[in-house]
Amino acid sequence: MQYVIYIAIFLISAVIFTMVGVTIRKKIAESKMKSAELEAKRIIDSAVRDAENKKKEEIFKAKEEIMNARRELDQEIKERRGEVLLQERRIVQKEENLENRTNSLEKKEKDLEFKNQKLDEKTKEIENTLEKQIEELQRISGLSKDEAKKQLLSEVEKDLTLEKANLIKEYETKIKENSEKTAKELISYAIQKCAADHTSETTVSIVSLPNDDMKGRIIGREGRNIKALETLTGIDLIIDDTPEAVVISGFDPLRREVAKLALEKLINDGRIHPAKIEEMVEKAKEEIEAVIKEEGERAVLETGVASLHPDLVKLIGKLKYRTSYGQNVLNHSIEVSNLARIMAEELGLDPKLARRAGLLHDIGKALDHDMEGTHVEIGVDVLKKYKENEMVINAVHAHHGDVEPKTIEAVLVQAADAISASRPGARRETLETYIKRLEQLEQIADSFEGVEKSFAIQAGREVRIVVKPDKVNDAQMTLMARDIAKRVENEMEYPGQIKVNIIRETRVIEYAK
């Protein structure tokens, strides 16, 4: 019974709490709805206010833009008005200038008409005077107009005959000059096609040292290292006060190069004693032999000479370490070969023979330190030993005039050798002689009275002299040219001939007013 009561109480409590909860939730919902309505109303009011403010701002901005546009328009109108006023002032000024020029032209036109009238009157007066003078001349000379014309034509014909003779002589001279010019162009074309670099070599080489302490190590105890190096290479080693440098002196450039290479290897290695020196000298000789072979093959390839004996190729490579008056003999031989080939091609001869003989013409210089005789004789013997072509041997034998050349190609080798060796700059001593010759040539020309300026041109083969026209006349020019040429012959030494060219210019100036 008691449980029934508890259950009834629980059920009644549950019903009561449910009713109370529903009532509370209803009130909360109503309260939230009122709050939402209030919030919605507030948002709407705020939106309305923002819209009003935005509207007012837009209206204000529009008014402001209108005001700015109006101000800009007023400013532009003002500027346009200023430009229009300026253009109007310019137009008015131009109209005034045009009117002034028109008035000036009208005045000049009237003056010109007046001058034309005066000129016509003067022309008529001159014509009348000329007719009277012609009549008077005819009366004095006793010749009619036609007779005088015939006599004048006769005199003109005589002058024309003299001019014809002078023209014929001039053309003959030009033909001779053109033939010389063609020959010079042929040689200059060959030189142009073969431009080789030349370096001046001396009888000493310099080896740089990392520091001066290395000098003592090179000398060695009681000089044993330096003695061993000099004995093995055949050169002199000069160790002086020059900082961080050693001078290698020797007449034979091949031995000098071996010594230089061996010394550089010893310095890099750091171990310097007689046994090491001997080892490095042998290595240097092997490397030099390889370089000689490469240089010989390069020369053969560069000149296009085929089927040479390997020993001859090595001898050609040795010319890299041989100089003549500061000119490298290998480069000289390559240049002579190319020059001879080019001239042979231009003349329609055998270019293969010319370039082969040109390359081998100084082959004896590779051995003239080791054998007796001139380099020509040594070269001929070497070529005969290796059974070279007889025409090549003759060209080598004849390139210094020791024997008569048997072929034109041999003559071309002579010419190419002279061009390569004697052109300015090829050899040190030749360059100094060349400069002195130019200076002496100009001094001789300037010493004559009446000479204004003189110029030695064409590598000293011509001296061009400008004389003062008020002191030297045409007849004196001929005598002066002969005197200068005689003095040059007596006082100077030079190859070929020197052209003395004297120029006299007379200017007459008059002004038409």
Secondary structure as UniProt FT lines:
FT   HELIX           2..141
FT   HELIX           145..193
FT   STRAND          204..208
FT   HELIX           213..219
FT   HELIX           221..223
FT   HELIX           224..233
FT   STRAND          236..238
FT   TURN            243..244
FT   STRAND          245..249
FT   HELIX           253..269
FT   HELIX           274..303
FT   HELIX           310..318
FT   HELIX           319..321
FT   STRAND          323..324
FT   TURN            325..326
FT   STRAND          327..328
FT   HELIX           329..347
FT   HELIX           351..360
FT   TURN            361..362
FT   HELIX           363..366
FT   TURN            367..370
FT   HELIX           375..385
FT   TURN            386..387
FT   HELIX           390..398
FT   TURN            399..401
FT   HELIX           408..422
FT   TURN            424..426
FT   HELIX           428..446
FT   TURN            449..450
FT   STRAND          451..457
FT   TURN            458..461
FT   STRAND          462..467
FT   TURN            469..471
FT   HELIX           474..491
FT   STRAND          499..504
//
